[in-house]
Amino acid sequence: MTGIMQEKLGRLRACLEEIGSAAVAFSGGVDSTFLLKVAHDVLGERVMAFTAGSSFVPERDIAEARAFCEREGIRHIVKRFDVLSIDGIRQNPQDRCYRCKYALFHQFRSMAEEHHLAAVVDGTNLDDDGDYRPGRKALKELGIRSPLHEAGLGKQEIRGLSRELGLPTWDKPSFACLASRFVYGEELTGEKLRQVNDAEEVLLRRGFRQFRVRRHGDLARIELLPEDISRFLSEDLRAEVAERFRRIGFSYVTLDLLGYRSGSMNETMEEKA
C-alpha cells in the first residue's frame, strides 16, 4: 500500500468516525463493498447495509450482497422497490437516475432514522465526477454522504485497497443498473429489463466479465472489451450467442466495434448538445 493510499484510507476512517453511525447503500459492487467493510471495521454494530432490490437489479447481485453481509456479520436489509411506479421512470427521461435515486434514498433515509443511524452513505468516488450522473444531485439534496469521495479515493485506489483487505470484489467488473442499457425515451417495462438481464447472463456464462448489452428497440448492441472481440467472433460462439439472443426476444444482434465503455448511452446527449 502506497503512502498516499494509506493517507486516504486514514481520511476515510476519520470521516466515518466523525459520522458516528451509518446505513451504507450496498449494491455488492466494488465501491460499496469496500466502503461497507471499512465502515464495519470502524463503526462495528453502529453500521447497517441497505440494499435496493428491484427490476433494475439482477438477482445475482442481491444474492452476492446477502452472502457478503452474512460472512462479515453485518446487519443487512434488502428493501424491495417497484421502481417502475416512480413518477416518470417508465418514460426513461434523461433525469431518470435523479428520479430513481431520490425515491430510493429518501426511503433509505427514513429507514436509517428508524434504526437510529446518523446518516446514509454511498459509494460515490472521485471517478464518478467524469460522467453525466444526475443521481448525484438527488444525493446532495437528501444530505447523503459520500465518504470515498470525501477521502479523495478513485476507482483504482479502491480496487487496490480492496485487494489489500482481501475483499473478493477487488477485481469485480463494474455493472450499472439495467436501466442504463436503454436509449433515453424508450419506455421501460419489466419484460424489456428481463430480456436485457437474460442476454447479459448468456455472456456471463460464456466467460465474458466486463461488457454491456445495450437495447435499441428490438436490436441488441453488445459492447465487449477490445481483447474479447476476437474470441466472440469465432463462428460457433457468435452463432450461439445470436441464437440465444433471438430466443430471448431480440430481432437483431450487433457487436459495437468501439467496444465496452461506461455511459455510452450518454454519447447521443453529447452529440445533441
C-alpha positions as CSV (number, residue, x, y, z in Angstrom):
1,M,0.0,0.0,0.0
2,T,1.5,3.3,-1.0
3,G,1.8,6.2,1.4
4,I,-0.8,8.2,-0.5
5,M,-3.3,5.3,-0.4
6,Q,-2.6,4.8,3.3
7,E,-3.3,8.5,3.9
8,K,-6.6,8.4,2.0
9,L,-7.6,5.3,3.9
10,G,-6.9,7.2,7.1
11,R,-9.1,10.1,5.9
12,L,-11.9,7.6,5.1
13,R,-11.7,6.1,8.6
14,A,-11.7,9.6,10.2
15,C,-14.7,10.6,8.1
16,L,-16.7,7.5,9.2
17,E,-15.7,8.1,12.8
18,E,-17.0,11.6,12.6
19,I,-20.3,10.4,11.1
20,G,-20.7,8.1,14.1
21,S,-23.2,5.6,12.8
22,A,-24.4,4.9,9.3
23,A,-26.5,3.0,6.8
24,V,-24.4,2.0,3.8
25,A,-26.2,1.9,0.5
26,F,-24.9,-1.5,-0.5
27,S,-25.1,-2.9,-4.1
28,G,-22.4,-5.5,-3.7
29,G,-20.2,-3.7,-6.2
30,V,-16.5,-2.7,-5.8
31,D,-17.1,0.7,-4.2
32,S,-19.9,-0.1,-1.8
33,T,-18.3,-3.4,-0.7
34,F,-15.1,-1.6,0.2
35,L,-17.0,1.2,2.0
36,L,-19.1,-1.2,3.9
37,K,-16.1,-3.2,5.0
38,V,-14.2,-0.2,6.3
39,A,-17.3,1.2,7.9
40,H,-17.9,-2.0,9.7
41,D,-14.3,-2.1,10.9
42,V,-14.6,1.4,12.2
43,L,-18.2,1.5,13.5
44,G,-19.0,-2.1,14.3
45,E,-22.6,-2.6,15.3
46,R,-23.3,1.1,14.5
47,V,-23.4,0.3,10.8
48,M,-26.0,-1.4,8.7
49,A,-26.2,-2.3,5.0
50,F,-29.3,-1.3,2.9
51,T,-29.7,-3.0,-0.5
52,A,-32.3,-2.0,-3.0
53,G,-34.0,-4.9,-4.8
54,S,-35.9,-4.0,-8.0
55,S,-36.3,-4.9,-11.6
56,F,-33.3,-2.6,-12.3
57,V,-31.0,-5.0,-10.3
58,P,-30.1,-8.6,-11.3
59,E,-31.0,-11.1,-8.6
60,R,-27.4,-12.4,-8.6
61,D,-26.3,-9.0,-7.2
62,I,-28.8,-9.3,-4.4
63,A,-27.6,-12.8,-3.6
64,E,-23.9,-11.7,-3.5
65,A,-24.8,-8.8,-1.3
66,R,-26.6,-11.1,1.2
67,A,-23.7,-13.6,1.2
68,F,-21.1,-10.9,1.9
69,C,-23.0,-9.5,4.9
70,E,-23.6,-13.0,6.3
71,R,-19.9,-13.7,6.1
72,E,-18.9,-10.4,7.7
73,G,-21.6,-10.5,10.3
74,I,-23.1,-7.2,9.1
75,R,-26.8,-6.3,9.7
76,H,-28.4,-6.2,6.3
77,I,-31.8,-5.2,4.9
78,V,-32.9,-5.8,1.4
79,K,-35.7,-3.3,0.6
80,R,-37.8,-4.2,-2.5
81,F,-38.8,-1.2,-4.6
82,D,-41.3,-1.0,-7.5
83,V,-39.1,1.4,-9.4
84,L,-41.4,1.4,-12.5
85,S,-44.1,3.0,-10.3
86,I,-41.9,6.0,-9.5
87,D,-43.2,9.1,-11.3
88,G,-41.7,9.4,-14.8
89,I,-39.4,6.4,-14.6
90,R,-41.3,4.3,-17.2
91,Q,-40.7,7.0,-19.8
92,N,-37.0,6.8,-19.2
93,P,-36.2,10.6,-19.3
94,Q,-32.7,11.9,-19.2
95,D,-33.1,12.6,-15.5
96,R,-34.3,9.0,-14.8
97,C,-31.3,8.4,-12.4
98,Y,-32.2,11.6,-10.4
99,R,-35.9,10.5,-10.0
100,C,-34.9,6.9,-9.1
101,K,-32.1,7.9,-6.7
102,Y,-34.3,10.5,-4.9
103,A,-37.1,8.0,-4.3
104,L,-34.8,5.2,-3.2
105,F,-32.5,7.3,-0.9
106,H,-35.5,9.1,0.5
107,Q,-36.7,5.7,1.7
108,F,-33.2,4.7,2.9
109,R,-33.0,7.9,4.9
110,S,-36.3,7.1,6.6
111,M,-35.1,3.6,7.3
112,A,-31.9,4.9,8.8
113,E,-33.9,7.2,11.2
114,E,-36.0,4.2,12.3
115,H,-32.8,2.3,13.2
116,H,-31.3,5.4,14.9
117,L,-28.4,5.8,12.5
118,A,-27.0,9.2,12.0
119,A,-26.5,9.2,8.2
120,V,-26.9,7.3,4.9
121,V,-23.6,6.9,3.0
122,D,-23.0,5.8,-0.6
123,G,-20.0,4.6,-2.7
124,T,-19.6,7.6,-5.0
125,N,-15.9,8.2,-5.6
126,L,-13.7,10.7,-7.5
127,D,-14.0,8.9,-10.8
128,D,-17.8,9.5,-10.8
129,D,-17.1,13.1,-11.5
130,G,-16.3,12.4,-15.1
131,D,-19.7,11.3,-16.5
132,Y,-23.3,12.5,-16.7
133,R,-24.7,11.4,-13.3
134,P,-27.9,13.2,-12.4
135,G,-28.3,10.9,-9.4
136,R,-25.6,12.9,-7.7
137,K,-28.0,15.9,-7.5
138,A,-30.5,13.7,-5.6
139,L,-27.9,12.6,-3.1
140,K,-26.8,16.1,-2.4
141,E,-30.4,17.3,-1.9
142,L,-31.1,14.5,0.5
143,G,-27.9,15.0,2.5
144,I,-26.4,11.6,1.6
145,R,-22.7,11.4,2.5
146,S,-20.1,10.0,0.1
147,P,-17.1,9.2,2.3
148,L,-15.0,7.7,-0.5
149,H,-15.3,10.9,-2.5
150,E,-14.6,13.0,0.6
151,A,-11.4,11.0,1.3
152,G,-10.2,11.6,-2.3
153,L,-10.4,8.0,-3.4
154,G,-10.6,7.0,-7.1
155,K,-11.7,3.6,-8.5
156,Q,-8.2,2.1,-9.0
157,E,-7.2,3.1,-5.4
158,I,-10.4,1.5,-4.1
159,R,-9.6,-1.7,-6.1
160,G,-6.0,-1.7,-4.7
161,L,-7.2,-1.2,-1.1
162,S,-9.9,-3.8,-1.5
163,R,-7.2,-6.3,-2.6
164,E,-5.1,-5.4,0.5
165,L,-8.1,-6.1,2.7
166,G,-8.7,-9.4,0.9
167,L,-12.1,-8.4,-0.5
168,P,-13.4,-10.7,-3.3
169,T,-14.7,-7.7,-5.2
170,W,-11.3,-6.1,-5.8
171,D,-11.3,-7.1,-9.5
172,K,-15.1,-7.4,-9.9
173,P,-16.3,-5.9,-13.2
174,S,-18.4,-2.7,-13.0
175,F,-22.1,-3.1,-13.7
176,A,-24.5,-0.2,-13.6
177,C,-28.3,-0.7,-13.2
178,L,-30.1,-2.4,-16.0
179,A,-32.0,0.8,-17.0
180,S,-28.7,2.2,-18.2
181,R,-28.9,-0.2,-21.2
182,F,-31.7,1.7,-22.8
183,V,-31.8,4.7,-25.1
184,Y,-33.4,7.7,-23.2
185,G,-37.0,8.0,-24.2
186,E,-37.6,4.3,-24.8
187,E,-40.3,3.0,-22.5
188,L,-39.1,0.8,-19.7
189,T,-41.0,-2.4,-18.9
190,G,-40.4,-5.4,-16.7
191,E,-40.2,-7.6,-19.8
192,K,-37.6,-5.5,-21.5
193,L,-35.5,-5.4,-18.4
194,R,-35.7,-9.1,-18.0
195,Q,-34.6,-9.6,-21.7
196,V,-31.5,-7.4,-21.1
197,N,-30.7,-9.3,-17.9
198,D,-31.1,-12.7,-19.6
199,A,-28.9,-11.6,-22.5
200,E,-26.1,-10.5,-20.2
201,E,-26.4,-13.8,-18.3
202,V,-25.7,-15.5,-21.7
203,L,-22.4,-13.6,-22.0
204,L,-21.5,-14.2,-18.3
205,R,-21.9,-18.0,-18.8
206,R,-19.6,-17.8,-21.8
207,G,-16.8,-16.4,-19.6
208,F,-17.1,-12.7,-20.5
209,R,-16.6,-10.4,-17.5
210,Q,-16.8,-6.7,-18.5
211,F,-19.4,-5.9,-21.1
212,R,-22.8,-4.4,-21.7
213,V,-25.9,-5.4,-23.8
214,R,-27.5,-2.1,-24.9
215,R,-31.1,-2.2,-26.2
216,H,-32.2,-0.1,-29.1
217,G,-35.8,-1.2,-29.7
218,D,-35.6,-4.9,-30.8
219,L,-31.9,-4.6,-31.5
220,A,-29.2,-5.7,-29.0
221,R,-25.8,-3.9,-29.2
222,I,-23.1,-5.9,-27.5
223,E,-20.1,-3.9,-26.0
224,L,-17.1,-6.1,-25.2
225,L,-13.6,-5.3,-24.1
226,P,-11.4,-5.0,-27.2
227,E,-9.4,-8.0,-26.2
228,D,-12.6,-10.1,-26.1
229,I,-13.8,-9.2,-29.5
230,S,-11.7,-11.8,-31.4
231,R,-12.9,-14.6,-29.2
232,F,-16.5,-13.6,-29.6
233,L,-16.1,-13.6,-33.4
234,S,-15.3,-17.3,-33.5
235,E,-18.1,-18.8,-35.7
236,D,-19.5,-21.2,-33.2
237,L,-19.7,-18.7,-30.3
238,R,-21.0,-15.9,-32.4
239,A,-23.8,-18.1,-33.9
240,E,-24.7,-19.5,-30.4
241,V,-25.0,-16.0,-28.8
242,A,-27.1,-14.7,-31.7
243,E,-29.4,-17.6,-31.5
244,R,-29.8,-17.3,-27.7
245,F,-30.5,-13.6,-28.0
246,R,-33.2,-14.2,-30.6
247,R,-34.9,-16.7,-28.3
248,I,-34.8,-14.1,-25.6
249,G,-36.7,-11.7,-27.9
250,F,-34.2,-9.6,-29.9
251,S,-34.8,-9.5,-33.6
252,Y,-31.3,-8.2,-34.4
253,V,-27.9,-8.7,-32.6
254,T,-24.9,-6.5,-33.3
255,L,-21.4,-6.0,-32.0
256,D,-20.2,-2.5,-31.2
257,L,-16.8,-2.1,-32.9
258,L,-15.7,0.6,-30.4
259,G,-16.0,-1.9,-27.6
260,Y,-17.1,-1.6,-24.0
261,R,-17.3,1.9,-22.4
262,S,-19.2,3.1,-19.4
263,G,-22.0,5.5,-20.1
264,S,-22.2,5.0,-23.8
265,M,-25.9,5.8,-23.9
266,N,-24.9,9.4,-22.9
267,E,-22.9,9.9,-26.1
268,T,-26.1,10.8,-28.0
269,M,-26.7,13.5,-25.5
270,E,-23.2,15.0,-26.1
271,E,-23.8,14.9,-29.9
272,K,-27.1,16.8,-29.5
273,A,-25.6,19.4,-27.1
